C-alpha cells in the first residue's frame, strides 16, 4: 500500500536526480556505449531509494 501512495513522489525524485546528474551519475554518463546511459539511470534510482528510506525511517 505504501508503494502506491508514494509513487508520484518517487517519480518526481527519480526525474530530479536523473536530470540533475549529481556526482557520480555525471561521471557514469560519460562511459562509452549504452552502459553510461543505463548506469546514470541506476544511480538516479539509488539516490531515490536512499532519500525515500531516510524519509520513512524518520516517519515524516
C-alpha positions, 0 to 999 in steps of 0.5 A: 500500500505504501508503494502506491501512495508514494509513487508520484513522489518517487517519480518526481525524485527519480526525474530530479536526480536523473536530470540533475546528474549529481556526482557520480551519475555525471561521471557514469554518463560519460562511459562509452556505449549504452552502459553510461546511459543505463548506469546514470539511470541506476544511480538516479534510482539509488539516490531515490531509494536512499532519500525515500528510506531516510524519509520513512525511517524518520516517519515524516 
